[in-house]
């Protein structure tokens, strides 16, 4: 049962699944392409919801939105690590 696993065991199970998957994948870049496209589509909709920008400008802005998103995640992660270290 899943609820019987500790956080460490759940993490280990997830790593095992990931390694098992990647051991079977011939082309990792092709395997993750649909997810990367979906993520970029999301950022493009975020920066140009009306679809009025040129494709080049939309892509430029979406790239910055993506970088901002991941920097925000990194800041949250850093704050959480700092908080755990203090406690």
WOGIZI-V854174 format. One record per residue. SS is DSSP state (hx for helix, st for strand, lp for the rest). Layout:
ss
SS
SS
//
This chain:
ss
lp
hx
hx
hx
lp
lp
hx
hx
hx
hx
hx
hx
hx
hx
hx
hx
hx
hx
hx
hx
hx
hx
hx
hx
lp
lp
lp
hx
hx
hx
hx
hx
hx
hx
hx
hx
hx
hx
hx
hx
hx
hx
hx
hx
hx
hx
hx
lp
lp
lp
lp
lp
lp
lp
hx
hx
hx
hx
hx
hx
hx
hx
hx
hx
hx
hx
hx
hx
hx
hx
hx
hx
hx
hx
hx
hx
hx
hx
hx
hx
hx
hx
hx
hx
hx
hx
lp
//
